[in-house]
Amino acid sequence: MNAEPQAIRSYRLMAHHLDQKLPMAGLEQAAGACGLQNSPPGSWETALFNRLQGCTLQSLQDALYRHKRLVQAWSYRGVPAVFPTAESDVFLSPLAALPGEEPWIYTRGVTAALDFAQLSFGELLPLVKKAAAFLNGHTVKSKEELDRVLAALVEQDLPPEKRALWNAPSMYGSPDRQTVGGAAVSFLLRPCSFAGLVVFGERQGASPTFTSFRSWVGSEMQPVAHAGNLLVRKFLHCYGPAAPADLAAWLGCSPAQGRRLWGGVQQELEPVHTGGKTRWLLASDLERLRCAGGGGGLLLLGPHDPYLDTQDRALLVEDKALQRLVWRTVANPGVILENGRAAGIWKAKSQGGRLELTLTTWAPLPPAQARRLEELAEQYAAFRQARLQACRFEPLA
């Protein structure tokens, strides 16, 4: 099958529930399509604002913190992600690498701490997992405190001759506030998350809190048969047509782990030819791609919206200079989406219940489109329980 770029964009808008909003009853369906990255904090809320009809900030926070229909944990690429509690095993356990499948991108930097402490990855990970059992029945406020508490517990299981090395100042960013042990624990929290040993609790002011899945939900994480296959299907449904390397990049895993997981669904895939390349899509989605048409109109996607989390960036914006404005090393902006393509970026500034939006478009907008973006800005401000102080349009520098 051959597919044009616009057909792929239309298909993905549908897969991400951006072509038509779901009712609030579709909360788990929207969040479970491919999970919702929550960095910077609040990104998941903006993503669901664009996918659910009539949702409020309070209803989303209740779903996460009160009713616990959703849960937040470190997931693919080691990012904090929000997904349905019932699908936790799908979004977590397949990410654990098998022997020989390292390195993971989120543990690659631990080498300096391991070498200094004279410990191997294989020696330390079981000790950190054992220490993380402390979170059954306990909640820790702030990531810095979590690193410190677990590092102190790991120290108790270290040989006496290694404890001085473990407690030495960190060689990473804050030697006055972090030890080598705290840094090592920080890297290994992601593998602990994949086992349900640590999840995010309710935020307290500007600080996150952490506990175990069992303490937070009230039961153990329920195993799901063939969880890895289910996760790959989610990826292919939302980001297909795709290649194995795209899956590995999305997961943040090694090529070896990516190939293993891809192999679990390989018999379900069909080739799609696009842009002179061959990619693959679930056979069950071919008809949806074939019939895809139209677009999603104008949308104000938040930073790190799942739709933007693609390796095929040229599909959304062809100009490489403009790509660098959308996907930055840090502090990604929001994106103005027009029929599935990036048409500009936007940034928000909040202070004292007032919200200011600055929109930068690649090209001048017709008056009707500018008015539509102002309407979307008003709706977003209301969702954030703020008053829209200003909505400014700035030319591309």
C-alpha positions, 0 to 999 in steps of 0.5 A: 500500500502507498500512503501520502503524507496528508493521509498519514497525518489524518490517520494519526489525528484520528488515532490520537483522538484529535480529529473529534473529541471524545465524551468524558466517558472516554477518559481511559480511551484517550489516556490509554491510546499511547499514554500522556507525558507529564513533563513539564508538569500539567502536560497531561492535562493539556493533552486531555483538554484537546481530546475530551469534550467538556473536561475540567481541570478538577475532573482530570485531577479527581481521576488521577488523585481521587478515583485513581482511574489514572496513575502516573509513573516513569514509563517509556524513555523514563519520562513521567507519564499518565495512563489508565490504572487498569493498563499499568502493566502494559505501560511499565513491565515491557520496558524492563530489559532482558540480559544483554539488552542494555543500555537504556537511555535513562540509565546510560549516565549511571556509569560514572557513579557505578565506577566510583562506587565500585559496583556493577549495574547487576549488583546495585539494581537488586539493592535499589529494588529492595530499598524501594520496598520502603515505599509500601506504606510510606510516601516521600515528598520530592525527588531529591528526598526520595533519592536520599531516603533510598540511598540510605537504605541501600547503604545498609546492605553495602560492604563497610569498605564501600560506604565512604565511596557511596556517601562521597559528593556526587560527580553530577550536578549538585555535589553539595546536595547529592551523594554518589549513592543518591545519584546512582539511585536516581538513575535506577528509579526507572527500572524500579518503576517498571516493576510497580515499586514506585509511582507518583502520588499527589503533588504537594505545592510545587513538589511531587510525592512518591509511593508504591503502586500498591500503596497508591492504588490499594492493590498489586499491579495486575499482570496483563497477558502479552503486555509487550505486544499490547504496548507495541500495538499502541505505538503502531496504532498511534505512530504508524506507519513506522519502523523498528528503530522508531519503536526503540526511540519511542520506548528509549530502549536498546535496538536489541530490546526494540527488535524483540518487542517488535517481533512479538507483533511482526505477523500482524503487520503490513508494509506501507510505502511512503516518501520512498521508504517502506514502513509498517502498520497493523493490518487491522489499521490499513483500512483506516489509513486508506480511508483517512481524509480531512484534518483536525482544523486548528488546535493548540497542542501543549508541549510534549503532546503525544501527537508531537512525539514522533520520529518523523518530524518532517511529516509535521513540519518540513523545514529543519529550522522550524523543527528546531523551534518545535523540538528543543533540547529543553522547554518545548513550546506548545504547537499550533496545529493546522490539519495535522501540520505544525503551523506555529508555536505558542507559549503561556505565561501565568500569574495571579489567575491571569494567563497570557498567550503568545502565538508565533505562526510560520505565515500570516493568518487569515482573520478567521483563523486568527479569531479561531485561535483567540477562541481556543486561547479563551477556552484554554484559559478557562480550562486552566481556571484563569482569565485570558489577559492577552493573546498576542500574535508575533511574527516569526523572527 
